[in-house]
Amino acid sequence: MTAITKLPMAVGMRERKKFKAAGVVFTGETMMYVLFIIVIMAVVALNWNKFLDLGRTGSQYLEMSNIQTAATGYAAHRRDGAGPTSMQDLIDGVAAADSITGSAVTNLLNPDSGRFKNGVYKDAFGSDFVFGTAANGNRYIASPGPDRQAGTDDDLYAYY
C-alpha cells in the first residue's frame, strides 16, 4: 500500500486559513464577505428612519405647495380676507355668507388628495398642521417636521 502524501505547495502560494463557526467551515475571504454584509445591514438598520424622514420631507414640501394654493384661494374668496385656521376650513371651503360673490366656494382642498384619515388631515410625519401669522404679517402653514414638535428648526413652512 502506498501512503498519500501531501504535495509541497508551489512557490508563491500559501495555504488558506479556515475558520469554523456553528459547525460551518469558512475561509478568510468568506468571513470578510459575511462581516461586510453585517456592517451594511447595521448601517441600514440604524439609519433607516433618517432615510424615511428624508422621503417624507420631500413629499411634505409637495403637499404643502397644494395646501398653500388652497389657503390662498380661501383667503381670496372670503369677504373679510381671513385665512384658514385649520385643514377643515380648506376642506369645507368658504360659506356663501362669507364669500365675495355670495355663493359658496368648495373644492379648495379635496380630502382624498392627501393624508386625510379618520376625519383628520395629518402631515407626512403624522402631526397636525399649524396655521398662523408671522411677526411681519405673512400668513403661514407649518408642518412640525420629523421631530413632530412645532417651533423647532426642522419645521416646514409654506407662506401665502
C-alpha positions in Angstrom: 0.0 0.0 0.0 1.1 3.4 -0.8 0.7 6.3 1.5 -0.9 9.5 0.2 1.5 12.3 0.9 0.8 16.0 0.8 2.5 17.6 -2.2 4.5 20.7 -1.4 2.8 24.0 -2.5 4.1 25.8 -5.5 6.3 28.9 -4.9 4.2 32.0 -4.0 1.2 30.0 -2.9 0.1 29.8 0.7 -2.4 27.7 2.4 -5.8 29.4 3.1 -6.7 29.6 6.7 -10.1 28.2 7.6 -12.4 29.2 10.4 -15.1 27.1 11.9 -18.3 28.8 13.2 -21.5 27.0 14.1 -20.2 23.8 12.5 -19.6 25.5 9.2 -16.1 26.0 7.8 -15.3 29.4 6.3 -12.2 30.6 4.6 -10.8 34.1 5.5 -12.3 35.5 2.3 -15.8 34.2 3.1 -15.6 35.7 6.6 -14.7 39.1 5.1 -17.8 38.9 2.9 -20.0 37.9 5.9 -18.6 40.7 8.0 -19.1 43.2 5.2 -22.8 42.3 4.8 -23.3 42.5 8.6 -21.8 46.0 8.7 -24.0 47.1 5.7 -27.1 45.7 7.4 -26.3 47.5 10.7 -25.8 50.8 8.9 -29.1 50.4 7.0 -31.0 49.4 10.2 -29.6 52.3 12.2 -30.2 55.0 9.5 -33.5 53.6 8.1 -35.6 56.2 9.9 -33.4 59.1 8.7 -33.8 57.7 5.2 -37.6 57.5 5.5 -37.7 61.0 7.0 -35.8 62.4 4.0 -38.5 60.9 1.7 -41.3 62.2 3.9 -39.8 65.7 3.9 -39.8 65.8 0.1 -43.3 64.6 0.0 -44.3 67.1 2.6 -42.9 70.0 0.6 -45.0 69.0 -2.4 -48.1 68.6 -0.3 -47.6 71.9 1.4 -47.5 73.6 -2.0 -51.0 72.3 -2.7 -52.2 73.4 0.7 -50.6 76.8 0.1 -52.6 77.2 -3.1 -55.8 76.2 -1.3 -55.1 78.7 1.5 -54.5 81.5 -0.9 -57.8 80.7 -2.7 -59.6 80.5 0.7 -58.4 84.0 1.7 -59.1 85.5 -1.8 -62.7 84.3 -1.8 -63.5 85.5 1.7 -65.2 88.9 2.1 -63.0 89.7 5.1 -59.8 88.2 3.6 -59.3 86.0 6.6 -57.1 82.9 6.1 -57.9 79.4 7.2 -57.4 78.3 10.8 -57.4 74.6 10.2 -57.3 72.0 7.4 -61.0 71.5 7.9 -61.5 75.2 6.7 -59.8 74.3 3.5 -61.8 71.1 3.0 -65.2 72.8 3.8 -64.4 75.9 1.7 -65.9 79.3 2.0 -69.6 79.6 3.0 -71.9 81.7 0.9 -72.4 84.3 3.7 -68.6 84.8 3.9 -67.9 84.8 0.1 -67.2 87.8 -2.0 -69.6 86.6 -4.7 -72.3 85.5 -2.3 -72.1 81.8 -3.3 -70.3 79.0 -1.6 -66.8 78.1 -2.8 -66.0 74.5 -2.4 -63.3 72.0 -3.5 -60.4 74.2 -2.4 -58.8 71.0 -1.0 -60.0 67.5 -1.7 -59.7 65.3 1.4 -59.0 62.3 -0.8 -55.9 64.1 -2.3 -53.8 63.9 0.9 -53.4 62.3 4.2 -57.0 62.7 5.4 -57.7 59.7 7.6 -60.5 59.1 10.1 -61.7 62.7 9.8 -58.3 64.3 10.5 -55.8 65.7 7.9 -52.2 65.0 9.1 -48.8 65.9 7.7 -46.3 63.3 6.4 -45.0 62.8 9.9 -48.4 62.2 11.5 -48.7 65.6 13.1 -51.3 68.3 12.8 -50.6 71.3 10.6 -50.2 74.7 12.3 -51.8 77.8 10.9 -50.5 81.2 12.0 -49.3 84.7 11.1 -45.6 85.7 11.3 -44.5 88.9 13.0 -44.2 90.7 9.6 -47.9 89.8 8.9 -47.3 87.0 6.5 -49.6 84.0 7.0 -48.2 80.5 7.0 -49.0 76.9 7.3 -46.4 74.8 9.1 -45.6 71.1 9.5 -43.8 70.3 12.7 -41.3 68.2 10.7 -39.5 64.9 11.5 -39.2 65.7 15.3 -43.0 66.2 15.4 -42.7 69.3 17.6 -43.8 72.7 16.4 -41.4 75.7 16.7 -38.2 73.8 16.2 -35.5 74.1 13.4 -36.8 71.3 11.3 -40.3 72.7 10.8 -41.5 73.1 7.2 -43.3 76.4 6.3 -45.5 77.5 3.4 -46.3 81.2 3.3 -49.3 82.6 1.5 
